[in-house]
Amino acid sequence: MLTVEPQVIERYVRPGAVRLLFRDVLNHGERSERTSEAAIAAGLQGQFWRMHELLFNEQDTVAATAPSELVALLRSFAARLDGLDGATFAAQLESRAALPSLKAADAEQRKRGINSQPIFQIGTQRLVGYQSVEAMARALDAALKG
């Protein structure tokens, strides 16, 4: 998706035609919880999408990391983001303040029948799995005409 996402953002989001929302699905236990918390902690400093991209690119590393080592790994990821205050990030991650809202959002997604990712809800159409730029454009153009 990270090759498609920038093109969709440039073509549809930046001009204001559509709004891109990211909703967490906690389908990988503590790894999902911790990485989602990291994205939120980075987002509080305006770096959600940068952390999102880093987590996507490093998903194999996250999957291979023991749950007890996840916080240290995520702190090392945060250190790679220029301008991110590491102490503030770490405090947010350690507090787990975002976890209740993440769990509530996950429950809402599951009520809607969304229990994996990626799933794209475009108007009334739901696209499951990775999509090409062309497939996303067709769905977005159809929703905008509809």
N, C-alpha and C positions, 0 to 999 in steps of 0.2 A: 504493500500500500504506500510505502514511503516514496516510491517513484511516481505514483499516481497522485498522491495527495497534493504536492506542490502545484501540479498542473490544474487540478480541480480548484484549488484555492485561488490561483491566478485568474482562471477563466470565469469562476462563478462567485467566489466569496468576496474577493477584493472589490469587484464592481458593485457588490451589494445585492446580487440576484438571489443568493441563498446564504443561509447561516450554517456553519459547520459546528456540530456539537459532538463532543466525545463523552460517551457514557461507559463507565467501568462495568465489567462483568467479572466477578470474582470466582472464576472457574478453575483456578490453580492453587487453591488453599492459601497458605501464608505468603507464597510468592506473589500471588495476585494482590493480596492485601498490602504487602509491603511496597511493591512497585507502584501501586495506585497511590499510596500515602506519599511516596517520594515525588510523584508527579504533582500532587496537590501542594506539597511543601515547596517545590520549585515554582509552582504556579503563583504562590503567594508573593513571590519575588518577580513575577512577570516572565517566568521561564518554563511554563508548563510544556509548550510545544517542543522546546529544545530538550527537555528531559524525556518527553514522550519519544522523540526520535532516538535519543541515546538508549533508552530502555528497549526499544524495538530492535536496534542494531545489536544490542548486547543480550538478547533474550536467551541465547545458548549459554552464556556465562551465568545468567541468573538461574537458569534451569539446573546447571551443574553445581550451584552453590548450596551448601547445607543451610537449612533455615536459620540456624544459630549464627551464621555468618552474613546473612542478608543485609543487616543494618550497616555493617562495615563496608560491604560492597557498594551499597547505595550511597554511602558517604563518599566513597572514592569516585563514584560517577559524578556526584555534585561538585567535587573538586575540579572536574574537567570542564565545568561550565563557567566561562568568564563572567565575572560580575555577580556571581551567586555568593551570598554570605553563608559560608559553611556552618558557622555556629548556629545561626538562625535556622538553617535547614535541618541540622542535627537535632536541635531542640524540638522542632515540629515533628520530626520523624520519631523521636524517642517518646514524645507525649502521647502519640497515637490519637490525637484529638480528632483527626479526620475519619477514623475508623467507623464510628456510628453512622455518619452520613453516607459513607461508602457502602456499608451493609444495607442501609435503607434503599439506596439507589439500586443496588444489586437485586434486592427483593422486588423492586418495581419492574426492573428489566425482566426478571423471571416471570412475573405476572403477565407481561406482554409477550411471553414465549421466546424471549431472547436469553439463551443460556450459554452461548459461546460467542466467539468473535473471529473474524470481523463480520458484522452484519450491518448493512446500511439501510436505513429507513428513509426513503425518498418519496415524499407524498404518501400515497397508499401502497407503493411498491416496496417490497423488501428484497434486497440483494444479499445473498449469503455467500461468504467466502471472498477471496481477493478478486477484484474486478479490474479490467483494463480501463484505460482512459476513455476509450470509445464506449464501453458499456456504461460507465458512469455518466458520460456526456449524454447518451441516449436517454437514460433514466431521468437525468436532471432537466434536459430539454423538454421531455414529455410532461414532467411535473410542472414546469414553468408555463407550458401552453395550456395545461389542464385547468 
